């Protein structure tokens, strides 16, 4: 894990987050680290303000 990734995860732990979602494979994915579940997002794609996934 790179330095900035470790800082990101440490902040999630300190903030007592339940979940940290990331697409970065440098994180320990699909596991809990000090109470924070680290996983990939369920929906991944370009961010849009008005997302029309239903049609």
Phi, psi and omega in degrees: 000135180282164184305311182293328176295317179296321178295317179300313179294319179298321178294322177297320179294314181296328179278000181058040176292149177275326186221142170237115179261135180206152173258004181278116181287359176284346179274156174285093187281154177058042178208164175261137176235113181047043175090357180253121177284126179251120182208175177274150179296151180287324177239122180237131179178184180294140179286130177227151180288316180245084183281119181249078182279342184270006177144000000 
